[in-house]
Amino acid sequence: MAGKRKTANQKVETPPPRIHIVRRGDTLRSISMIYLGTQNRGEDIKALNGLENDTLVVDSELVIPDR
């Protein structure tokens, strides 16, 4: 069973963050459902993006947390 081994000099590439462009009618709960499969992670999206409340601005970008 041969596999690749990582050496100390190899960089582990991190994937780029997922970005959502807010559209009219979007809510934190609906965005959470689309990307994370549950409506219960809206607070995580809010915290990651430094939002103070649930108000979203159309055409703004939101970073989506990892599952």
N, C-alpha and C positions, 0 to 999 in steps of 0.2 A: 504494500500500500504506500506508494510514493506520493508525496504531496509537496507543495511549495512551503518552504519555511521562510519566515520573515527574519531579516537580519536587523541589527540595530540601526543601520543606515537607511533602511527602507521607510518611506513615508506612507502612512495609512491615509488614503484620500477620504475625506468626509464629503458626503453628497451635498450639493447646494440645498439651501433651505427651500421648502415648498412655500410658494407665495400665492395668495389669493387676492385678486382685484375685486374689491367690494362693488356689487351691483345693486341696483334699486331692489328693495325687498329682502335683501340678505339680513340675517340675524346671526348672532354668535352661535346660537343653537343650530341653525340650518347649515352654517359653514362647518361646524363641528361634526354634524351628521355626514356631510359629503366626504370629508377627508379622514375622519377618525372613527366613523361607524357608530357613533353615539352622540346624542344631544347633550350629554352631561359634561363635555369638555370645553364648553364655551368660556368658563372662567379661566382655563389654562391658556386659551387663545388671548383672552383679555390681558392676563398677567404678562405673557410673553411679549406682547406688543405695547405694554405700558399704558393701556387704556384705563381711564378713570371711571368710565361708566359704559353702558351697553350701546351707546349711540355710535353708529358707524357712518362714515362719510363715503358717499359713492365715489368710485375711482381711486380710493386709497388702497394701499397694499398692506396685507396682513401676513405675517409669518405664521405658518402652521406648525405646531409642535409635532414631534415624533409620536408614533403610536405608543 
